[in-house]
Amino acid sequence: MRPYSAAMDSQQPIFSLTGRVLFLSTQAAVISAQLQGGDFDLTSAGPLRDDISTDEITPVPILTHYDDQLGRYPYTGFSIQGQRPIGVDAVRQGGFSVVVAGSRYGKGSSREHSPAAEKLAGIKLVIAESFERIYRQNADNIGLFTSTDFSLVERLQRGEPVYVEELLEGRDRLAAAILKAGGLLRFGRTQMRSIQRAAPSAARPRTLFEKIVARHSLSTGFSGEDGKAGAGVFVRADWRFIHEYYTAMCSHMLHAEFGRPLQLYEPESIVVFEDHSSYVASSPAHVRAGLVPNVIAMCEAQRRFVAEYGLRSHRTLTDAEAALDDGSNQAGISHAMMTEHYALPGQLVAGTDSHTPHSGALGCVAFGVGTTDMANAFITGALRLTAPETLRVELRGPLAAGITAKDIVLHLLALPAIRRGEGIGKVFEFTGDAVAGLSIDERATLTNMTAELGGLTGIVAPDEETVRFLRERRGLDFVIEPWMRSDPDAAYCTTLALDCAALTPMVAAPGDPGNGMPLRDIQERVKVDIAYGGSCTAGKREDFDHYYAVLSWAAERGLRVPSGVQLYLQYGTTAVRDYCVSKGYDKVFDQVGARMLQPSCGACANCGPGSSSSAGQVTVSAINRNFPGRSGPGSVWLASPPTVAASALAGELVSFEELRQRVEA
């Protein structure tokens, strides 16, 4: 299928510039001058900011809004030169209709609130050197145009009209059709009333990802049913899941578009989670901004939706609720729960969280989507996907002692090719003898953090370790089918090879997960105020095995977390909590002074204890991303679970091996 071409339509102007252009510059003074009425061009605006995350476009506390109020808040988390120059209502009051930025725009969370806030503030077009996959798809789905053509800027500032065909040039036919329809829901209503499985395509060597997608592909008049890279396709998911920061918005748009009651497609395959809000009443950001009532209302809206349509749901527990729990409650972070209870090899899973690829560790296709994608999937059962290329990551073993999957990912994130964005939208297929030696928990760290690598998803072919996990954790006797692997001559866009035996403990400096470096290279060690071990990435059983290994060693020597340092350990799921209690880990954690937290996303999403409360605080964290403001106003260093635990004991960044040498010398 060829890309959409200008010859496909008559020339019709999309818009002439009715507002101003906002250049997201690397200079705070340029931003402030624009907000005060000054106009710039590409040259005078100076270098543009790269790596603008959705956390900066719409910080987590803003996500409690899901209506026109969102238009007050775009870029309120935008950080430059230590400042956040864009305040509430600034974009609307400034009369901006075009935004211009650098590379990897919209990285991070799958939150559709970001393009929605931009559009509601009056933005019609975002121009950037490159876009993260989920952000751009979310923008398409709500009818917000995006482009990588910088020649449009000068033309718009001269008052020339810009034509719809120019904005769609090079996009796949499906993306073009969705944008022309005004968004995905309108497109789905007119074009997707009856869709069937796509007929098998001609046999060719395929990756495991391609095989799974082919088995789930749907036939429409706009999709590339062969699934070759770049084609827009629709697929049927085995599981669709959503959590409370999206459900109210999803319910709002569905009932507005289709009325009630809704006819949901296969509601038995929809799972709803409440996993971000357990500790919101003790979240500094939410309490300070007076947003706790908004979060409560958001959760209540989700519970009404669940009750109205009889959907399967899981709720995380506060400390008080956990004290009364009889052990029957199964709860936790949504994508971790999907791996523990639902996803299977060969299946296709979609969820409203950028870390949905977590389940790819089992050998399934799992990817994150935005609110409109999920709303459309609730009604039609179909999910939009731009068929990606696959990037092969060969991890050669053996893994060096003390090195975890988190160290591997932080090393990959720091590679120049990944930092340039060469992983954007790709599938990361993890192979090699080092991967074969990793547990499913550790493999899940790799696939989970393909979100930070820029990828659509990560995947590991199922093997005996997969079978063991499903048998021991879920009581399933799973049989791997012969097709559940990549063909020997399948095509890959490139291969990254890594000698894992040469790795040493890694950290990532504040601001971006790609700021990785070997810990040993930091000569003047950074003092830490907060150490946080938890999140989907680092709240699994094996992560807690790592915390325990360090902290039990400390307890045996009478060591505790020093005064002035706070150590938080947060379970990813209730199953992890119960495992730790059964092993006696909780007693050791208490002995060294750790504060234990019930399963929730918590500080990772600035939603609970472990977040910083002032700009001067320094956190060492096992979470997956450290964008400005992600876990409070302070700075966040990313590290592996053992490094986090060791640093908590030392009060500064240090590996477990270094700590042992200091104490036992």
C-alpha positions as CSV (number, residue, x, y, z in Angstrom):
1,M,0.0,0.0,0.0
2,R,1.5,3.3,-1.0
3,P,1.5,6.3,1.3
4,Y,-1.3,8.8,1.0
5,S,-0.6,11.2,-1.9
6,A,-1.6,14.7,-2.7
7,A,-3.1,13.5,-5.9
8,M,-5.8,11.6,-4.0
9,D,-7.8,14.7,-3.2
10,S,-8.7,18.0,-4.7
11,Q,-6.8,20.9,-3.2
12,Q,-8.7,22.3,-0.3
13,P,-7.1,24.5,2.3
14,I,-7.0,23.2,5.8
15,F,-6.5,26.6,7.4
16,S,-4.8,29.9,7.1
17,L,-2.9,30.9,10.2
18,T,-5.5,32.6,12.4
19,G,-3.4,32.5,15.6
20,R,0.2,32.8,16.5
21,V,3.1,30.3,16.4
22,L,4.6,29.1,19.7
23,F,8.2,28.0,19.4
24,L,9.2,25.7,22.3
25,S,12.7,27.1,22.5
26,T,15.6,26.0,24.6
27,Q,15.7,29.6,25.9
28,A,13.4,30.5,28.7
29,A,13.5,34.2,27.7
30,V,12.2,33.4,24.3
31,I,9.3,31.5,25.8
32,S,8.5,34.4,28.1
33,A,8.7,36.9,25.3
34,Q,6.2,35.0,23.2
35,L,3.8,34.8,26.1
36,Q,4.0,38.5,26.4
37,G,3.1,39.1,22.8
38,G,6.5,38.9,21.0
39,D,6.7,37.0,17.7
40,F,9.7,35.0,16.5
41,D,10.7,32.9,13.5
42,L,12.6,29.7,13.3
43,T,16.0,31.5,13.3
44,S,15.3,34.0,16.0
45,A,13.6,31.5,18.3
46,G,16.9,29.7,18.7
47,P,17.4,25.9,19.1
48,L,14.2,24.1,19.8
49,R,13.6,21.8,22.8
50,D,13.9,18.1,22.1
51,D,12.4,15.3,24.2
52,I,9.3,17.2,25.4
53,S,7.4,14.6,27.3
54,T,3.7,14.2,27.9
55,D,4.4,14.7,31.6
56,E,5.5,18.3,30.6
57,I,2.6,18.9,28.3
58,T,0.0,17.8,30.9
59,P,1.5,16.9,34.4
60,V,-0.2,14.1,36.2
61,P,-2.4,16.3,38.5
62,I,-4.0,17.8,35.3
63,L,-5.2,14.4,34.3
64,T,-8.1,14.7,36.7
65,H,-9.7,16.9,34.0
66,Y,-11.3,15.3,31.0
67,D,-13.4,18.1,29.5
68,D,-12.9,21.6,28.2
69,Q,-11.0,22.5,31.4
70,L,-8.0,20.6,29.9
71,G,-7.5,23.6,27.5
72,R,-6.3,25.7,30.4
73,Y,-3.2,23.6,31.1
74,P,-1.0,22.6,28.1
75,Y,2.7,22.9,28.8
76,T,2.3,23.8,32.4
77,G,5.0,21.3,33.2
78,F,7.3,22.4,30.4
79,S,10.8,22.9,31.9
80,I,13.7,24.9,30.5
81,Q,16.7,26.3,32.2
82,G,15.3,25.4,35.6
83,Q,12.1,27.3,34.9
84,R,8.5,26.5,34.1
85,P,7.6,29.6,32.1
86,I,4.1,28.5,30.7
87,G,1.3,29.0,33.2
88,V,-2.4,28.1,33.4
89,D,-4.4,29.6,30.5
90,A,-1.2,31.0,28.9
91,V,-1.7,29.2,25.5
92,R,-5.3,30.3,25.2
93,Q,-4.6,33.9,26.2
94,G,-1.6,34.0,23.9
95,G,-3.8,33.2,20.9
96,F,-1.5,30.4,19.6
97,S,-2.7,27.9,17.0
98,V,0.6,26.3,15.9
99,V,3.4,24.8,18.1
100,V,6.9,24.1,16.9
101,A,9.4,21.9,18.7
102,G,12.4,19.6,18.2
103,S,12.8,15.8,18.1
104,R,10.9,13.0,19.9
105,Y,8.0,15.2,20.8
106,G,5.4,13.7,23.1
107,K,7.6,10.9,24.6
108,G,6.5,9.1,27.7
109,S,2.9,8.4,28.8
110,S,0.1,7.3,26.6
111,R,-2.1,10.0,28.0
112,E,-4.4,11.5,25.3
113,H,-4.9,14.4,27.7
114,S,-1.8,16.0,26.1
115,P,-3.0,16.5,22.5
116,A,-6.5,17.1,23.8
117,A,-5.3,19.9,26.0
118,E,-3.4,21.4,23.1
119,K,-6.4,21.2,20.8
120,L,-8.8,22.6,23.5
121,A,-6.4,25.5,24.0
122,G,-6.7,26.4,20.3
123,I,-3.7,24.5,18.8
124,K,-4.5,23.2,15.3
125,L,-1.1,22.0,14.2
126,V,2.1,20.7,16.0
127,I,5.3,20.7,13.9
128,A,8.3,18.8,15.2
129,E,11.4,17.0,13.9
130,S,9.9,13.7,15.0
131,F,7.0,12.4,17.2
132,E,6.7,9.5,19.6
133,R,4.3,6.9,18.3
134,I,1.5,7.0,20.9
135,Y,1.4,10.8,21.0
136,R,1.0,11.1,17.2
137,Q,-1.6,8.4,17.0
138,N,-3.6,10.1,19.8
139,A,-3.4,13.4,18.0
140,D,-4.7,11.7,14.8
141,N,-7.5,10.2,16.7
142,I,-8.9,13.5,17.9
143,G,-8.2,15.4,14.7
144,L,-5.1,17.4,15.7
145,F,-2.7,17.7,12.8
146,T,1.0,16.9,13.2
147,S,3.8,17.5,10.7
148,T,7.5,17.1,10.4
149,D,7.7,19.7,7.5
150,F,9.3,22.8,8.9
151,S,8.8,24.7,5.6
152,L,5.2,25.1,6.7
153,V,6.3,27.5,9.5
154,E,7.4,30.4,7.3
155,R,4.4,29.9,4.9
156,L,2.0,30.0,7.8
157,Q,3.6,33.1,9.2
158,R,3.3,34.8,5.8
159,G,-0.5,34.0,5.9
160,E,-0.4,31.4,3.2
161,P,-3.1,28.6,3.3
162,V,-1.9,25.1,4.1
163,Y,-3.6,22.3,2.3
164,V,-4.9,19.1,3.9
165,E,-3.0,17.0,1.4
166,E,0.3,18.6,2.4
167,L,-0.3,17.7,6.1
168,L,-1.1,14.1,5.1
169,E,1.7,13.6,2.7
170,G,3.7,10.5,3.6
171,R,1.1,9.3,6.2
172,D,-0.4,5.9,5.7
173,R,-3.8,5.7,4.1
174,L,-5.6,4.8,7.3
175,A,-4.1,7.7,9.3
176,A,-5.1,10.1,6.4
177,A,-8.7,8.7,6.4
178,I,-9.0,9.1,10.2
179,L,-7.8,12.7,10.1
180,K,-10.0,13.6,7.2
181,A,-13.0,12.2,9.1
182,G,-12.3,14.5,12.0
183,G,-11.0,11.7,14.3
184,L,-11.2,8.0,15.1
185,L,-14.7,7.8,16.6
186,R,-16.3,9.5,13.6
187,F,-14.3,7.3,11.3
188,G,-15.3,4.2,13.2
189,R,-19.0,5.1,13.2
190,T,-19.1,5.4,9.4
191,Q,-16.5,2.9,8.3
192,M,-16.4,0.1,10.8
193,R,-19.9,-1.1,11.3
194,S,-19.0,-4.6,10.1
195,I,-15.4,-5.8,10.0
196,Q,-14.2,-9.3,9.7
197,R,-10.9,-11.1,10.1
198,A,-8.5,-10.5,7.3
199,A,-7.8,-13.3,4.9
200,P,-4.4,-15.0,5.3
201,S,-1.8,-13.3,3.2
202,A,0.8,-14.8,1.1
203,A,3.4,-16.8,3.1
204,R,6.7,-15.0,3.8
205,P,9.2,-15.2,6.6
206,R,7.9,-13.4,9.6
207,T,8.9,-12.3,13.0
208,L,6.9,-13.5,16.0
209,F,5.3,-10.1,16.3
210,E,4.2,-10.2,12.6
211,K,2.7,-13.7,13.1
212,I,0.6,-12.6,16.0
213,V,-0.6,-9.5,14.3
214,A,-1.5,-11.5,11.2
215,R,-3.6,-13.8,13.3
216,H,-5.5,-10.8,14.8
217,S,-5.8,-8.6,11.7
218,L,-9.1,-7.2,10.5
219,S,-10.2,-6.4,7.0
220,T,-11.2,-2.8,6.2
221,G,-11.1,-0.7,3.0
222,F,-8.3,1.5,4.4
223,S,-5.9,-0.9,6.0
224,G,-2.8,-2.7,4.8
225,E,-3.9,-6.2,5.6
226,D,-0.6,-7.8,4.8
227,G,0.8,-5.9,7.8
228,K,4.0,-4.8,6.1
229,A,5.9,-2.0,7.9
230,G,4.2,1.4,7.6
231,A,0.8,0.1,6.8
232,G,-2.2,1.1,8.9
233,V,-4.1,-1.9,10.2
234,F,-6.8,-2.7,12.6
235,V,-6.4,-5.7,14.9
236,R,-8.7,-7.6,17.3
237,A,-7.3,-7.8,20.9
238,D,-7.7,-10.8,23.2
239,W,-7.7,-8.3,26.1
240,R,-8.4,-4.6,26.4
241,F,-7.8,-2.9,29.7
242,I,-8.2,0.6,31.1
243,H,-7.5,2.5,34.4
244,E,-9.1,5.3,36.3
245,Y,-7.2,8.2,34.6
246,Y,-8.8,7.2,31.3
247,T,-12.2,5.6,32.1
248,A,-14.1,8.8,32.9
249,M,-12.8,10.5,29.8
250,C,-13.6,7.3,27.7
251,S,-17.1,7.1,29.2
252,H,-17.7,10.8,28.6
253,M,-16.8,10.6,24.9
254,L,-18.6,7.3,24.2
255,H,-21.9,8.4,25.7
256,A,-21.7,11.8,24.0
257,E,-21.1,10.1,20.7
258,F,-23.4,7.0,20.9
259,G,-25.8,7.7,23.8
260,R,-26.8,5.1,26.3
261,P,-26.8,2.3,26.9
262,L,-23.7,1.4,24.9
263,Q,-23.3,-1.9,23.1
264,L,-19.8,-2.9,24.1
265,Y,-18.0,-5.5,22.0
266,E,-17.2,-8.7,24.0
267,P,-17.3,-7.0,27.4
268,E,-16.0,-10.1,29.0
269,S,-12.5,-9.3,27.5
270,I,-12.4,-5.8,29.0
271,V,-10.6,-5.4,32.4
272,V,-10.8,-2.2,34.4
273,F,-8.2,-1.2,37.0
274,E,-8.0,1.3,39.8
275,D,-4.2,1.5,40.2
276,H,-3.1,5.1,40.3
277,S,-5.2,6.6,43.2
278,S,-4.7,4.5,46.4
279,Y,-2.4,7.1,48.0
280,V,-3.6,10.2,46.3
281,A,-4.7,11.7,49.7
282,S,-1.0,11.6,50.7
283,S,0.3,12.8,47.3
284,P,2.0,16.2,47.8
285,A,1.1,17.3,44.3
286,H,-2.6,16.4,44.6
287,V,-3.0,17.7,48.1
288,R,-1.2,21.0,47.4
289,A,-3.3,21.6,44.3
290,G,-6.6,20.6,46.0
291,L,-7.2,17.8,43.5
292,V,-8.0,15.0,45.8
293,P,-11.8,15.6,45.4
294,N,-11.3,15.5,41.6
295,V,-9.5,12.1,41.8
296,I,-12.3,10.7,44.0
297,A,-14.9,11.9,41.5
298,M,-12.8,10.3,38.7
299,C,-12.7,6.9,40.5
300,E,-16.5,7.1,41.2
301,A,-17.1,7.7,37.5
302,Q,-15.1,4.6,36.7
303,R,-17.0,2.5,39.3
304,R,-20.3,3.7,37.8
305,F,-19.1,2.7,34.3
306,V,-18.0,-0.8,35.6
307,A,-21.4,-1.3,37.4
308,E,-23.5,-0.1,34.4
309,Y,-21.8,-2.5,32.0
310,G,-20.9,-5.4,34.3
311,L,-17.2,-5.2,33.7
312,R,-14.4,-7.1,35.4
313,S,-12.5,-4.8,37.7
314,H,-9.6,-4.7,40.2
315,R,-9.0,-2.1,42.9
316,T,-5.8,-1.4,44.7
317,L,-5.9,-1.0,48.5
318,T,-5.0,1.8,50.9
319,D,-3.1,0.8,54.0
320,A,-6.3,0.8,56.0
321,E,-8.1,-1.4,53.5
322,A,-5.1,-3.8,53.3
323,A,-5.3,-4.3,57.1
324,L,-8.8,-5.7,56.7
325,D,-8.0,-7.7,53.5
326,D,-8.5,-11.5,53.9
327,G,-6.1,-12.2,51.1
328,S,-8.8,-12.9,48.5
329,N,-8.4,-9.5,46.9
330,Q,-6.3,-9.5,43.7
331,A,-5.1,-6.1,42.9
332,G,-2.1,-4.1,41.6
333,I,-0.7,-2.1,38.8
334,S,-2.7,-2.8,35.6
335,H,0.0,-4.1,33.3
336,A,1.7,-6.1,36.0
337,M,-1.7,-7.7,36.8
338,M,-2.2,-8.5,33.1
339,T,1.0,-10.5,33.1
340,E,0.1,-12.3,36.4
341,H,-3.5,-13.1,35.5
342,Y,-4.5,-12.7,31.9
343,A,-2.1,-12.4,29.0
344,L,-0.8,-15.6,27.3
345,P,1.8,-16.3,24.6
346,G,0.5,-15.6,21.1
347,Q,-2.2,-13.2,22.3
348,L,-2.7,-9.5,21.6
349,V,-3.2,-7.1,24.5
350,A,-3.9,-3.4,24.5
351,G,-4.2,-1.0,27.4
352,T,-4.3,2.6,28.2
353,D,-0.8,2.8,29.6
354,S,2.4,3.2,27.8
355,H,3.9,0.4,29.8
356,T,1.4,-2.2,28.5
357,P,4.4,-3.9,26.7
358,H,5.2,-5.4,30.2
359,S,3.3,-8.5,29.0
360,G,5.5,-9.0,26.0
361,A,7.8,-10.9,28.3
362,L,5.3,-13.8,27.9
363,G,5.6,-13.8,24.1
364,C,2.5,-11.9,23.3
365,V,2.0,-8.6,21.5
366,A,1.1,-5.9,24.0
367,F,1.0,-2.2,23.4
368,G,-0.4,1.0,24.8
369,V,-3.1,3.2,23.3
370,G,-4.9,6.4,24.1
371,T,-8.4,7.1,25.3
372,T,-10.0,7.4,21.9
373,D,-8.4,4.2,20.6
374,M,-9.8,2.4,23.6
375,A,-13.2,4.0,23.3
376,N,-13.4,2.9,19.6
377,A,-12.2,-0.6,20.7
378,F,-14.9,-0.8,23.3
379,I,-17.5,-0.3,20.6
380,T,-16.0,-2.0,17.5
381,G,-13.5,-4.4,19.1
382,A,-10.9,-3.0,16.7
383,L,-7.6,-1.3,17.6
384,R,-5.6,0.8,15.2
385,L,-2.0,-0.1,14.6
386,T,0.7,1.2,12.2
387,A,2.6,-1.9,11.3
388,P,6.2,-1.3,12.6
389,E,9.6,-2.6,11.7
390,T,11.2,-5.0,14.2
391,L,14.6,-4.2,15.8
392,R,16.5,-7.3,17.1
393,V,18.3,-6.9,20.4
394,E,20.8,-9.7,20.9
395,L,21.9,-9.8,24.6
396,R,24.9,-12.0,24.8
397,G,25.7,-13.6,28.1
398,P,26.6,-14.5,30.7
399,L,25.1,-11.6,32.7
400,A,27.8,-10.1,35.0
401,A,27.3,-10.6,38.7
402,G,25.1,-7.9,40.3
403,I,23.7,-6.8,37.0
404,T,19.9,-6.7,36.4
405,A,17.6,-6.1,33.5
406,K,17.3,-2.5,34.6
407,D,21.0,-2.0,34.0
408,I,20.6,-3.5,30.5
409,V,17.8,-1.1,29.6
410,L,19.6,2.0,31.0
411,H,22.6,1.0,28.8
412,L,20.4,0.6,25.7
413,L,18.7,3.9,26.4
414,A,22.0,5.7,26.4
415,L,23.1,4.4,23.0
416,P,23.4,7.2,20.5
417,A,21.1,5.5,18.0
418,I,18.3,5.2,20.6
419,R,18.8,8.8,21.8
420,R,18.4,9.9,18.2
421,G,15.0,8.2,18.1
422,E,15.9,5.2,15.9
423,G,13.7,3.0,18.1
424,I,10.6,5.1,17.7
425,G,7.6,3.0,16.8
426,K,9.7,-0.2,16.5
427,V,9.2,-3.6,18.0
428,F,12.1,-4.6,20.2
429,E,12.6,-8.4,20.0
430,F,14.9,-9.5,22.8
431,T,17.0,-12.5,22.0
432,G,20.3,-14.1,23.0
433,D,21.6,-16.4,25.7
434,A,21.5,-13.6,28.3
435,V,17.7,-13.3,27.7
436,A,17.3,-17.1,27.9
437,G,18.8,-16.9,31.4
438,L,16.5,-14.2,32.6
439,S,13.3,-14.9,34.6
440,I,9.9,-13.6,33.3
441,D,10.1,-10.8,35.9
442,E,13.4,-9.6,34.5
443,R,12.2,-10.0,30.9
444,A,9.2,-7.9,31.9
445,T,11.6,-5.0,32.8
446,L,13.0,-5.2,29.3
447,T,9.7,-5.2,27.5
448,N,8.1,-2.7,29.9
449,M,10.8,-0.1,29.2
450,T,10.5,-0.3,25.4
451,A,8.2,2.6,26.2
452,E,11.3,4.6,27.2
453,L,13.2,3.2,24.2
454,G,10.5,4.8,22.0
455,G,9.2,1.5,20.7
456,L,5.7,0.2,20.1
457,T,6.4,-2.9,22.2
458,G,8.9,-5.4,23.3
459,I,8.6,-9.2,22.9
460,V,10.5,-12.3,24.0
461,A,9.7,-15.6,22.3
462,P,8.1,-18.1,24.8
463,D,10.3,-20.9,26.1
464,E,10.6,-23.3,29.1
465,E,10.9,-20.3,31.5
466,T,7.6,-19.0,30.1
467,V,6.0,-22.4,30.7
468,R,7.4,-22.5,34.3
469,F,6.1,-19.0,35.1
470,L,2.6,-19.9,33.9
471,R,2.6,-23.2,35.8
472,E,4.0,-21.9,39.1
473,R,2.4,-18.4,39.1
474,R,-0.9,-19.1,37.4
475,G,-1.5,-22.9,37.6
476,L,-1.6,-23.3,33.8
477,D,-0.2,-26.2,31.8
478,F,0.7,-24.1,28.7
479,V,2.0,-25.8,25.6
480,I,4.1,-23.7,23.2
481,E,3.0,-24.1,19.6
482,P,5.6,-24.5,16.9
483,W,4.7,-21.2,15.2
484,M,5.4,-19.1,18.4
485,R,8.9,-18.0,17.3
486,S,10.4,-15.8,14.6
487,D,11.3,-17.5,11.4
488,P,15.1,-17.8,10.9
489,D,15.1,-15.6,7.8
490,A,12.6,-13.0,9.1
491,A,13.5,-9.4,8.3
492,Y,14.8,-7.0,10.9
493,C,15.5,-3.3,10.3
494,T,18.7,-3.6,12.4
495,T,20.3,-5.6,15.2
496,L,21.7,-4.2,18.4
497,A,24.2,-6.6,20.1
498,L,25.2,-6.1,23.7
499,D,27.9,-8.0,25.7
500,C,26.1,-8.3,29.0
501,A,29.2,-9.7,30.7
502,A,30.9,-6.3,30.3
503,L,28.1,-4.3,31.9
504,T,28.5,-2.6,35.3
505,P,25.8,-1.0,37.4
506,M,24.1,1.9,35.6
507,V,22.2,5.0,36.6
508,A,20.4,7.7,34.5
509,A,20.9,11.3,35.5
510,P,17.8,13.5,36.1
511,G,15.7,14.7,33.2
512,D,15.5,11.8,30.9
513,P,15.9,8.0,31.0
514,G,18.4,8.3,28.2
515,N,20.9,10.1,30.4
516,G,22.5,6.8,31.3
517,M,26.1,6.3,32.5
518,P,28.0,3.6,34.5
519,L,27.8,4.5,38.2
520,R,31.5,3.9,38.5
521,D,32.1,6.9,36.2
522,I,30.6,9.4,38.7
523,Q,33.5,10.6,40.8
524,E,31.7,12.8,43.2
525,R,28.8,10.8,44.5
526,V,25.4,12.5,44.7
527,K,23.7,12.6,48.1
528,V,20.1,11.3,48.2
529,D,17.1,12.3,50.3
530,I,14.7,9.7,49.0
531,A,15.1,6.1,47.7
532,Y,12.1,4.5,46.0
533,G,11.8,0.9,45.0
534,G,8.5,0.0,43.3
535,S,6.4,0.7,40.2
536,C,5.5,-1.8,37.4
537,T,9.1,-1.9,36.4
538,A,10.6,-2.6,39.8
539,G,7.8,-3.9,42.0
540,K,7.8,-7.6,40.9
541,R,8.9,-10.6,42.9
542,E,12.4,-10.8,41.7
543,D,12.8,-7.0,42.3
544,F,11.9,-7.7,45.9
545,D,14.4,-10.5,46.0
546,H,17.0,-7.9,45.1
547,Y,15.8,-5.4,47.7
548,Y,15.9,-8.2,50.3
549,A,19.4,-9.4,49.3
550,V,20.8,-5.9,50.0
551,L,18.7,-5.1,53.1
552,S,19.1,-8.5,54.8
553,W,22.8,-8.1,54.4
554,A,22.5,-4.7,56.0
555,A,20.3,-6.0,58.8
556,E,22.8,-8.8,59.6
557,R,25.4,-6.0,60.2
558,G,23.2,-3.7,62.2
559,L,22.9,-1.2,59.4
560,R,19.8,1.0,59.0
561,V,18.6,3.7,56.6
562,P,20.3,6.8,58.0
563,S,18.3,9.8,59.4
564,G,17.7,12.3,56.6
565,V,17.0,9.5,54.1
566,Q,13.6,8.0,53.4
567,L,13.3,4.5,51.8
568,Y,10.0,3.5,50.3
569,L,9.3,0.0,49.0
570,Q,6.0,-0.4,47.1
571,Y,4.6,-3.7,45.9
572,G,3.5,-4.0,42.3
573,T,0.6,-6.4,43.1
574,T,-1.0,-8.1,46.0
575,A,0.6,-11.4,44.9
576,V,4.0,-9.8,45.2
577,R,3.1,-8.5,48.7
578,D,1.9,-11.9,49.8
579,Y,5.1,-13.6,48.4
580,C,7.2,-11.2,50.5
581,V,5.2,-11.7,53.6
582,S,5.4,-15.5,53.2
583,K,9.2,-15.3,52.8
584,G,9.6,-13.0,55.9
585,Y,10.9,-10.1,53.8
586,D,8.6,-7.6,55.4
587,K,10.2,-8.1,58.8
588,V,13.7,-7.3,57.5
589,F,12.4,-4.3,55.6
590,D,10.9,-2.9,58.8
591,Q,14.1,-3.7,60.7
592,V,16.2,-1.4,58.4
593,G,13.7,1.4,58.4
594,A,11.9,1.0,55.0
595,R,8.3,2.2,54.7
596,M,6.2,-0.4,53.0
597,L,3.4,0.7,50.6
598,Q,0.5,-1.3,49.2
599,P,0.4,-2.0,45.4
600,S,-0.2,1.2,43.3
601,C,1.6,3.3,40.7
602,G,2.4,5.7,43.5
603,A,5.5,7.9,43.3
604,C,6.3,6.8,39.8
605,A,3.4,8.9,38.5
606,N,3.6,11.5,41.3
607,C,0.6,9.9,43.0
608,G,1.8,9.1,46.5
609,P,4.5,8.7,49.1
610,G,8.0,8.6,47.6
611,S,7.5,11.7,45.5
612,S,9.6,14.7,46.3
613,S,8.0,17.8,47.8
614,S,10.7,20.4,47.0
615,A,13.0,21.2,44.2
616,G,16.1,20.6,46.3
617,Q,15.4,17.0,47.0
618,V,17.2,14.2,45.2
619,T,15.7,10.8,44.7
620,V,17.3,7.5,43.6
621,S,14.5,5.5,42.1
622,A,13.9,2.1,40.4
623,I,11.0,3.5,38.3
624,N,11.1,3.7,34.5
625,R,11.2,7.4,33.7
626,N,12.6,10.6,35.3
627,F,11.2,13.4,33.1
628,P,11.0,16.8,34.8
629,G,8.2,16.8,37.4
630,R,7.4,13.1,36.9
631,S,7.9,12.3,40.6
632,G,7.7,15.7,42.2
633,P,9.7,18.9,41.8
634,G,13.0,17.4,42.9
635,S,15.5,15.6,40.7
636,V,15.4,11.8,40.1
637,W,18.2,9.4,39.3
638,L,17.2,6.1,37.9
639,A,18.9,2.9,39.0
640,S,18.4,-0.8,39.5
641,P,16.7,-2.3,42.6
642,P,20.0,-3.3,44.3
643,T,21.5,0.1,43.6
644,V,18.4,1.8,45.0
645,A,18.6,-0.3,48.2
646,A,22.3,0.2,48.6
647,S,22.1,4.0,48.0
648,A,19.4,4.3,50.6
649,L,21.7,2.7,53.2
650,A,24.7,4.8,52.1
651,G,22.8,8.1,51.7
652,E,24.4,8.6,48.3
653,L,24.5,6.9,44.9
654,V,26.4,3.6,45.3
655,S,26.2,0.1,44.0
656,F,25.7,-2.9,46.3
657,E,29.2,-4.1,45.5
658,E,30.7,-0.7,46.4
659,L,28.8,-0.6,49.7
660,R,30.0,-4.1,50.6
661,Q,33.6,-3.1,50.0
662,R,33.2,0.0,52.2
663,V,31.6,-1.9,55.1
664,E,33.7,-5.1,54.9
665,A,37.1,-3.5,54.1
